[in-house]
Amino acid sequence: GNTLFTSDGNGNLTTQEMNFPAFHAYSTSAQSIANTTQTTMTFTAEDFDTANAFDTSTGVFTVPSGKGGKYVFYCSASLNNVTPSRFLLTGYQNDATARLATETGSASSYSAINVCGQINLSAGDNFRFKIYQNNGGSVNTFAYRHLVFFGGYRIGS
């Protein structure tokens, strides 16, 4: 409904679960990214996952039943000591390119890229990020939780 919180009259406040479901996952090991190939990013650990909706083995978030709506997703990726001329991070909704993408290239020997945005999802939809680089051969992502991560949360219906 329209109730954000209630009180029992004794100072005990009950809040609606705002911004749920929510998750934040990160990388604990390097991931090999092949040259000129869109590769689904995987994130091997979680700080939290309120609805067990993120799969660390596949890198995919799936909207739980009854939780369709507007979501904010964010992702960061960093390549280990390479300077690709093209470094791309793209969000995918149900295996189709979503409107979340960012690109950089040749900026430094430790390329980093970040993206954040809002997507409308329905129950059962899934969302993931894919990474692309064209350094001339396979390269690895960093394996640090503050450099390679993916998270999101629902902001409303």
Secondary structure as the mmCIF struct_conf table of DSSP 4:
data_model
#
loop_
_struct_conf.conf_type_id
_struct_conf.id
_struct_conf.beg_label_comp_id
_struct_conf.beg_label_asym_id
_struct_conf.beg_label_seq_id
_struct_conf.end_label_comp_id
_struct_conf.end_label_asym_id
_struct_conf.end_label_seq_id
STRN STRN1 PHE A 5 SER A 7
BEND BEND1 GLY A 9 GLY A 11
STRN STRN2 LEU A 13 THR A 15
TURN_TY1_P TURN_TY1_P1 MET A 18 ASN A 19
BEND BEND2 PRO A 21 PRO A 21
STRN STRN3 ALA A 22 TYR A 26
BEND BEND3 THR A 28 SER A 29
STRN STRN4 SER A 32 ILE A 33
TURN_TY1_P TURN_TY1_P2 ASN A 35 THR A 36
STRN STRN5 THR A 39 THR A 40
STRN STRN6 ALA A 45 ASP A 49
TURN_TY1_P TURN_TY1_P3 THR A 50 ALA A 51
BEND BEND4 ASN A 52 ASN A 52
STRN STRN7 PHE A 54 ASP A 55
TURN_TY1_P TURN_TY1_P4 THR A 56 GLY A 59
STRN STRN8 VAL A 60 THR A 62
HELX_LH_PP_P HELX_LH_PP_P1 VAL A 63 PRO A 64
TURN_TY1_P TURN_TY1_P5 SER A 65 GLY A 66
STRN STRN9 GLY A 69 SER A 78
STRN STRN10 LEU A 79 LEU A 79
BEND BEND5 ASN A 80 ASN A 81
STRN STRN11 VAL A 82 VAL A 82
BEND BEND6 SER A 85 SER A 85
STRN STRN12 PHE A 87 GLN A 93
TURN_TY1_P TURN_TY1_P6 ASN A 94 ASP A 95
STRN STRN13 ALA A 96 THR A 104
BEND BEND7 SER A 106 ALA A 107
BEND BEND8 SER A 109 SER A 109
STRN STRN14 TYR A 110 TYR A 110
STRN STRN15 ALA A 112 LEU A 121
TURN_TY1_P TURN_TY1_P7 ALA A 123 GLY A 124
STRN STRN16 ASN A 126 GLN A 133
BEND BEND9 ASN A 135 GLY A 137
STRN STRN17 VAL A 139 ASN A 140
STRN STRN18 THR A 141 THR A 141
TURN_TY1_P TURN_TY1_P8 ARG A 145 LEU A 147
BEND BEND10 VAL A 148 VAL A 148
STRN STRN19 PHE A 149 GLY A 156
#
